[in-house]
Amino acid sequence: DGSAAAAGPKKANGDVGQSGVTYPGNLTYRNLYYFLFAPTLCYELNFPRSPRIRKRFLLRRLFEMLFFIQLLVGLIQQWMVPTIQNSMKPFRDMDYSRIIERLLKLAVPNHLIWLIFFYWFFHSCLNVVAEVMQFGDREFYRDWWNSESVTYFWQNWNIPVHKWCLRHFYKPMLKRGASKWTAQTAVFLASAFFHEYLVSVPLKMFRLWAFMGMAAQIPLAWFVSKFLRGNYGNAAVWISLIIGQPIAVLMYVHDYYVLNYEGSQ
């Protein structure tokens, strides 16, 4: 019958196989919840599926999740928080030399924590979810560390979000007649809005530091692509990551401290 034909021939053990689903056969709770929990933001009628759950692979990723989250908490509590606390007095006194010194001091733990968080989330966590759900597409990131331009970095460090922006934002703008530069700028500004939203709502304050940091990527991307090549471009990308993030962290912590603690003392 039709259902047997849709299922197709049985696959040998180890092959990647899936039964074809066509509209409106996809309008089921099972299909909806699979998409909601799958490590992707772009819906497809038929997601690539892995044939089985690899138990050893899953256990390794689970161990990494538990180990790295403990390491992250320890580094934040024992290294980053004391450094931030020691930065408040130079900010109050507007001692610029000490502010720069504290900024550089914060850059080391901040960058280390960011790298560990990247591995913990994009490699360990997403692979655990994908393995449990037998989700076949494991391209959660590409070689962003080799980026010779800012644009290449943003296209490759977070593939699920990049694919969503490409499918639902960038390509529709091109189809409506927008230029590539206009579409790229719009994607950066949309990303800046969501970065600011994710910071401002939990902190209950609106400061635009994250938005301005992301918006600053637009002229930086132009400058790097225009004047820097090869290793120089790669160095510029890494410097922007190492220095840019602690600047935003210090600005938000300072404003949060002034707003919530300084007035009550």
N, C-alpha and C positions, 0 to 999 in steps of 0.2 A: 504494500500500500504506500501512500504518500509519505507517512512518517518514517517507514523503513528506508525509503529512498533518500529522505532528507538526512537520516543518520549516517548513510554512506557505509562503505566497507569497514570492517574492523581493522584496527591498526596493530601492527606487531608490537610486542613489549619494547618500550624504549623510544618509539617514534612519537613525535608530537602530533596529536590528532584532536579533532574537535567535530562535533556535530553541527551542521549548518543551521542557523536560525534565521528565519525571514520574517519581516513585518507582515501581520501583526502578532506573530507567534512570540515576539520578544516582550509583549506587554503582560508580564507576570511579576508577582512580588519577588520571586527567586531571581529573576533577571535584574530587577531594580536594586535589590539589596546587594547583589554581586558587584554591580557598578559602584554603589555607594562605598563599599569597603575595599574594593580593588585599588591598588596603588597607581591610579591614573586619574586624570581630570577630564579626559576626552572619551565620550561614549562611542562604542562600536557595537554593531549587531553581533559580531563573533570575535571575541577577544582571543589572542593566541593562548593556548593552554599547554601546560607541561603534563606529561603522562602520569607522573606519580609524585608523592611527597618524599624528598630525600631526607631521611631522618638525621643522618650525621651532619649534613649541611645546615639543617634547621637548628640542631643543638648548638653548633658552633656560633651561628648568628645570635641565638638566644643568650649564650654565654657572653658574647660581645656586648649585647644590649645591657645586661646586668652589670658587667665590669665597667663599661665606659660611662654609664650614668652615675655610678658611684665615684668614678674618677672626676667627672665633671663637677659634681656637687662639692667634692673635696677641694678642687682647684679654685672654684668660685669662692668658697668660704674662707680658705686659708691663704689665698694669694691675691685674688682680685678685689674682694670686699675691703680688706685692710688698705690696699693701695688707693681705692676710691675714697675711703674715709680720710686718708691723709691728704687728699687733694682738695678738700673743702676749704681749709684755711687759706691756701694761696688764691683760691677763687674769690673768697670774701675780701681779701686784701688787694686783689687785682695785681698780684705779684707775677708778672708775665714770665720771667725767667723760671720761676718755680713751677708755674703752670705747664710750661713746655717740658720741664724735667719730669713732672708727674705724668704727663701725656705719654712720653717715651717709655716711662717705667710701666705704664698700664698696657702699652701696645704688646709687650711680650706675652703676659698671661692671656690677654684678650684674644690674640691671634691663635695661640695654642688651643684655647678652649673652643674657638670657632672651628678649627681644623678637626678636633676630636668630635665636636657636635656634628660636623658634616659627615664624618665616617659613621658615627652612631646612627644618625637618622637615615641618610641616603643609602648606605650599604647594609647596615645591620637591620634596622627596623623595617624598611621597605621590603627587604628580601625575606624577612620573617613572614610578613603579611602575604607577600606574593607566593611563598612556598606553601603556606597553609591553604591558600585559595587556588593553588596550582595555576597561577597567573604566569603566562609564558614570557611576556615582554619585560626583561630585567634591565633595560637601558634607562637607569635613573639619573645618570650623569655620564659625561664624556671627559676627555682630558683637558679640563679647564685650567689645570696648573701649567699647561704649556701655552696658555693664551698669549699671543703677541699683539692683541688689541682688546680694548674694553668690550667691544661688541661680541667678540668670540667668547669671552668669559661668560657674559650673560646668556649667550645662546647654549652653553654647554654645562654649566654647573648645576642647573636644576631643570632636567629634561621634561618632567611632567608639566611644570608651569610654562616652560618655553613652548611645548607643543600646544597647550591651551591658548596661549597668546597668539601663536601663529595661526591656529585654526579659527579662533573666534574674534580676533582683533585685527591682526596684521593683514591677512589675506582678504577679509571683507573690505578693508579700507582700500587696498590696491584695486579690487574689483569696482569700487565706486569712483576710481579715477585719481586717488591720492598718490603722491610720489612716494618712493621708498623711504626717503629721508623723513617726510611728514609722518608716515606710518610708524617708523622706528621711534621718532620723537614721541608720538602719541602713546606707544607701548611703554616707553620709559616713564612718562608722566603718570600713566595708569598704575604702573608698578610702584611709583613713588607714593601715590595716594594710598595704596594698600599697605605699604611699609609703615606709613604714618598712622594709618588706622589701627594696625596691629600693636603699635606702641602706645598711642594716645589713649585708647579705650581702657586697657588694664591700668595705666597710670592715672587715669581720670584727669588728664591735662592736655591741652592742645598747644604744641610749641613749634611744629613744622621742621624740626631738625632732621628727622628721617626723610621727610619730603624733599628738603633742600639738598640733603646728601645724595639722594637718588637723582634729583634733577641735575646736580652737578656732574653726573656721569655723562650727560649729553655733550657739553663742551669738552670734557676730558676725552671722550671717545673720538671726537673730531680731531683734537690735538694729537693724540697718540697715533691715529691712523694717518695723519698728515705729515708728522715730523719724526716719528720713531718707528724703527723697523727691527724685526728679529728679537735678539736678546734685550735690546733697549726697550722695546714695547712690552716684553714680558716683565722686565724690571719695573716699569711704570705701573702695570696692573698689580703686581705684588705690593708695591709701596702704597698704592691707593687703598688696598685691603688692610695692610698692617697699620697705617696711620689714620685712615678715614673712620674706621669703626670706633676706636677709642675716643676720638673727638666727639662723636655722637653720644657715646656712653656717658662721658663726662658732662656734656651739656644737659642731658636728661636727668642725670643724678643730681647735678647742681640745682636745676630748676625744681625738681621734686623735693629736695632738701629744703630749699628756701620756702616753697609753698606749704610744706607740711610740718616742718620742725622749727625753723628759725623764728617764725612769728610767735610760737608758743613758749619760747625760752625767755 
